[in-house]
Amino acid sequence: MPKALSDEGKLIGEVTHYFGKIGVAVIKLKGALKVGDTIRIVGGESTDFEQKVESMEIEHKKIKTAKAKQSIGLKVKKKVREGYKVYKL
């Protein structure tokens, strides 16, 4: 059952690439994100899940916070595709 718009959080980015073998999404950020935040990824007909940001990287270096306009690598628990939207809850 789809959630109401008020539950979906603030749009903070979009998936630009997905590495299937390692389960990592590259997300181009429109807003700040930090380790510990909860995000929701929505796309396609069946993808809609939430997860906590456990760790993220920029160019293979672990970071704690990322700013708008940065692209980050993030381990995701489900398969995602380019164009999927990322919300901060």
CYANA upper distance limits for C-alpha pairs under 8 A (distance plus 0.5 A):
  3 LYS  CA      7 ASP  CA      6.73
  3 LYS  CA      8 GLU  CA      7.40
  4 ALA  CA      8 GLU  CA      7.48
  5 LEU  CA      9 GLY  CA      8.34
  7 ASP  CA     89 LEU  CA      8.27
  8 GLU  CA     40 ARG  CA      7.79
  8 GLU  CA     87 TYR  CA      7.25
  8 GLU  CA     89 LEU  CA      7.30
  9 GLY  CA     40 ARG  CA      8.31
  9 GLY  CA     87 TYR  CA      5.94
  9 GLY  CA     88 LYS  CA      5.85
  9 GLY  CA     89 LEU  CA      4.99
 10 LYS  CA     87 TYR  CA      5.60
 10 LYS  CA     88 LYS  CA      5.76
 10 LYS  CA     89 LEU  CA      7.13
 11 LEU  CA     30 LYS  CA      8.14
 11 LEU  CA     31 GLY  CA      8.43
 11 LEU  CA     85 LYS  CA      7.60
 11 LEU  CA     86 VAL  CA      6.45
 11 LEU  CA     87 TYR  CA      4.81
 11 LEU  CA     88 LYS  CA      6.99
 12 ILE  CA     29 LEU  CA      6.20
 12 ILE  CA     30 LYS  CA      5.29
 12 ILE  CA     31 GLY  CA      5.26
 12 ILE  CA     32 ALA  CA      7.78
 12 ILE  CA     33 LEU  CA      8.46
 12 ILE  CA     86 VAL  CA      6.36
 12 ILE  CA     87 TYR  CA      5.82
 12 ILE  CA     88 LYS  CA      6.77
 13 GLY  CA     27 ILE  CA      6.69
 13 GLY  CA     28 LYS  CA      5.93
 13 GLY  CA     29 LEU  CA      4.71
 13 GLY  CA     30 LYS  CA      5.54
 13 GLY  CA     31 GLY  CA      7.46
 13 GLY  CA     85 LYS  CA      6.64
 13 GLY  CA     86 VAL  CA      5.44
 13 GLY  CA     87 TYR  CA      7.34
 14 GLU  CA     27 ILE  CA      5.92
 14 GLU  CA     28 LYS  CA      6.00
 14 GLU  CA     29 LEU  CA      7.23
 14 GLU  CA     82 GLU  CA      8.10
 14 GLU  CA     83 GLY  CA      6.30
 14 GLU  CA     84 TYR  CA      6.17
 14 GLU  CA     85 LYS  CA      5.12
 14 GLU  CA     86 VAL  CA      5.95
 15 VAL  CA     25 ALA  CA      6.92
 15 VAL  CA     26 VAL  CA      6.22
 15 VAL  CA     27 ILE  CA      4.93
 15 VAL  CA     28 LYS  CA      6.91
 15 VAL  CA     80 VAL  CA      8.21
 15 VAL  CA     81 ARG  CA      7.20
 15 VAL  CA     82 GLU  CA      5.50
 15 VAL  CA     83 GLY  CA      5.83
 15 VAL  CA     84 TYR  CA      5.82
 15 VAL  CA     85 LYS  CA      7.01
 15 VAL  CA     86 VAL  CA      7.72
 16 THR  CA     25 ALA  CA      8.07
 16 THR  CA     26 VAL  CA      6.11
 16 THR  CA     27 ILE  CA      6.22
 16 THR  CA     28 LYS  CA      6.96
 16 THR  CA     81 ARG  CA      8.25
 16 THR  CA     82 GLU  CA      5.29
 16 THR  CA     83 GLY  CA      6.75
 17 HIS  CA     25 ALA  CA      6.31
 17 HIS  CA     26 VAL  CA      5.52
 17 HIS  CA     27 ILE  CA      7.82
 17 HIS  CA     81 ARG  CA      7.36
 17 HIS  CA     82 GLU  CA      5.91
 18 TYR  CA     23 GLY  CA      7.69
 18 TYR  CA     24 VAL  CA      6.36
 18 TYR  CA     25 ALA  CA      4.92
 18 TYR  CA     26 VAL  CA      6.67
 18 TYR  CA     79 LYS  CA      8.42
 18 TYR  CA     80 VAL  CA      7.05
 18 TYR  CA     81 ARG  CA      6.67
 18 TYR  CA     82 GLU  CA      7.46
 19 PHE  CA     23 GLY  CA      6.15
 19 PHE  CA     24 VAL  CA      5.71
 19 PHE  CA     25 ALA  CA      6.79
 20 GLY  CA     24 VAL  CA      7.39
 20 GLY  CA     79 LYS  CA      7.58
 22 ILE  CA     75 LYS  CA      8.37
 23 GLY  CA     75 LYS  CA      6.28
 23 GLY  CA     76 VAL  CA      6.35
 23 GLY  CA     77 LYS  CA      7.63
 23 GLY  CA     78 LYS  CA      7.96
 23 GLY  CA     79 LYS  CA      7.45
 24 VAL  CA     73 GLY  CA      6.77
 24 VAL  CA     74 LEU  CA      5.84
 24 VAL  CA     75 LYS  CA      4.81
 24 VAL  CA     76 VAL  CA      6.27
 25 ALA  CA     73 GLY  CA      6.20
 25 ALA  CA     74 LEU  CA      5.82
 25 ALA  CA     75 LYS  CA      6.79
 25 ALA  CA     76 VAL  CA      7.01
 25 ALA  CA     80 VAL  CA      7.72
 26 VAL  CA     71 SER  CA      6.93
 26 VAL  CA     72 ILE  CA      5.98
 26 VAL  CA     73 GLY  CA      5.08
 26 VAL  CA     74 LEU  CA      6.88
 27 ILE  CA     71 SER  CA      5.89
 27 ILE  CA     72 ILE  CA      5.85
 27 ILE  CA     73 GLY  CA      6.99
 27 ILE  CA     74 LEU  CA      7.91
 27 ILE  CA     86 VAL  CA      8.44
 28 LYS  CA     69 LYS  CA      6.91
 28 LYS  CA     70 GLN  CA      6.44
 28 LYS  CA     71 SER  CA      4.78
 28 LYS  CA     72 ILE  CA      7.12
 29 LEU  CA     67 LYS  CA      7.59
 29 LEU  CA     68 ALA  CA      5.51
 29 LEU  CA     69 LYS  CA      5.69
 29 LEU  CA     70 GLN  CA      6.06
 29 LEU  CA     71 SER  CA      6.52
 29 LEU  CA     72 ILE  CA      8.13
 30 LYS  CA     67 LYS  CA      8.38
 30 LYS  CA     68 ALA  CA      5.06
 30 LYS  CA     69 LYS  CA      6.15
 30 LYS  CA     70 GLN  CA      8.47
 31 GLY  CA     67 LYS  CA      6.58
 31 GLY  CA     68 ALA  CA      4.71
 31 GLY  CA     69 LYS  CA      7.92
 32 ALA  CA     65 THR  CA      7.77
 32 ALA  CA     66 ALA  CA      6.04
 32 ALA  CA     67 LYS  CA      4.81
 32 ALA  CA     68 ALA  CA      5.80
 33 LEU  CA     37 ASP  CA      7.37
 33 LEU  CA     65 THR  CA      6.28
 33 LEU  CA     66 ALA  CA      5.79
 33 LEU  CA     67 LYS  CA      7.08
 33 LEU  CA     88 LYS  CA      8.27
 34 LYS  CA     53 VAL  CA      7.81
 34 LYS  CA     64 LYS  CA      6.14
 34 LYS  CA     65 THR  CA      4.67
 34 LYS  CA     66 ALA  CA      6.71
 35 VAL  CA     52 LYS  CA      8.46
 35 VAL  CA     53 VAL  CA      5.63
 35 VAL  CA     54 GLU  CA      6.30
 35 VAL  CA     55 SER  CA      6.29
 35 VAL  CA     56 MET  CA      7.71
 35 VAL  CA     64 LYS  CA      5.86
 35 VAL  CA     65 THR  CA      6.93
 36 GLY  CA     52 LYS  CA      6.57
 36 GLY  CA     53 VAL  CA      5.76
 36 GLY  CA     54 GLU  CA      6.76
 37 ASP  CA     52 LYS  CA      6.31
 37 ASP  CA     53 VAL  CA      6.02
 37 ASP  CA     88 LYS  CA      7.63
 37 ASP  CA     89 LEU  CA      8.04
 38 THR  CA     50 GLU  CA      7.39
 38 THR  CA     51 GLN  CA      6.13
 38 THR  CA     52 LYS  CA      4.75
 38 THR  CA     53 VAL  CA      6.50
 38 THR  CA     88 LYS  CA      6.58
 38 THR  CA     89 LEU  CA      6.10
 39 ILE  CA     50 GLU  CA      6.07
 39 ILE  CA     51 GLN  CA      6.07
 39 ILE  CA     52 LYS  CA      6.67
 39 ILE  CA     53 VAL  CA      7.52
 39 ILE  CA     86 VAL  CA      7.20
 39 ILE  CA     87 TYR  CA      5.95
 39 ILE  CA     88 LYS  CA      5.01
 39 ILE  CA     89 LEU  CA      6.14
 40 ARG  CA     48 ASP  CA      7.48
 40 ARG  CA     49 PHE  CA      6.03
 40 ARG  CA     50 GLU  CA      4.71
 40 ARG  CA     51 GLN  CA      6.96
 40 ARG  CA     86 VAL  CA      6.24
 40 ARG  CA     87 TYR  CA      5.53
 40 ARG  CA     88 LYS  CA      6.88
 40 ARG  CA     89 LEU  CA      7.45
 41 ILE  CA     47 THR  CA      7.80
 41 ILE  CA     48 ASP  CA      6.13
 41 ILE  CA     49 PHE  CA      6.10
 41 ILE  CA     50 GLU  CA      6.94
 41 ILE  CA     84 TYR  CA      7.19
 41 ILE  CA     85 LYS  CA      6.25
 41 ILE  CA     86 VAL  CA      5.15
 41 ILE  CA     87 TYR  CA      6.88
 42 VAL  CA     47 THR  CA      6.02
 42 VAL  CA     48 ASP  CA      4.92
 42 VAL  CA     49 PHE  CA      7.31
 42 VAL  CA     84 TYR  CA      6.19
 42 VAL  CA     85 LYS  CA      5.84
 42 VAL  CA     86 VAL  CA      7.07
 43 GLY  CA     47 THR  CA      5.76
 43 GLY  CA     48 ASP  CA      7.10
 43 GLY  CA     80 VAL  CA      8.17
 43 GLY  CA     81 ARG  CA      8.18
 43 GLY  CA     83 GLY  CA      7.92
 43 GLY  CA     84 TYR  CA      5.01
 43 GLY  CA     85 LYS  CA      6.82
 44 GLY  CA     84 TYR  CA      7.85
 47 THR  CA     80 VAL  CA      7.98
 51 GLN  CA     76 VAL  CA      8.29
 51 GLN  CA     77 LYS  CA      8.08
 53 VAL  CA     74 LEU  CA      8.20
 55 SER  CA     62 LYS  CA      7.54
 55 SER  CA     63 ILE  CA      7.83
 55 SER  CA     64 LYS  CA      7.72
 55 SER  CA     74 LEU  CA      7.29
 55 SER  CA     75 LYS  CA      8.00
 56 MET  CA     62 LYS  CA      6.33
 56 MET  CA     63 ILE  CA      6.37
 56 MET  CA     64 LYS  CA      7.59
 56 MET  CA     72 ILE  CA      6.94
 56 MET  CA     73 GLY  CA      6.11
 56 MET  CA     74 LEU  CA      5.42
 56 MET  CA     75 LYS  CA      7.86
 57 GLU  CA     61 LYS  CA      5.64
 57 GLU  CA     62 LYS  CA      4.89
 57 GLU  CA     63 ILE  CA      5.97
 57 GLU  CA     72 ILE  CA      6.10
 57 GLU  CA     73 GLY  CA      5.53
 57 GLU  CA     74 LEU  CA      7.24
 58 ILE  CA     62 LYS  CA      7.20
 58 ILE  CA     63 ILE  CA      7.47
 58 ILE  CA     71 SER  CA      7.41
 58 ILE  CA     72 ILE  CA      5.59
 58 ILE  CA     73 GLY  CA      6.69
 59 GLU  CA     72 ILE  CA      8.44
 59 GLU  CA     73 GLY  CA      8.48
 66 ALA  CA     70 GLN  CA      7.18
 66 ALA  CA     72 ILE  CA      8.08
 80 VAL  CA     84 TYR  CA      7.42
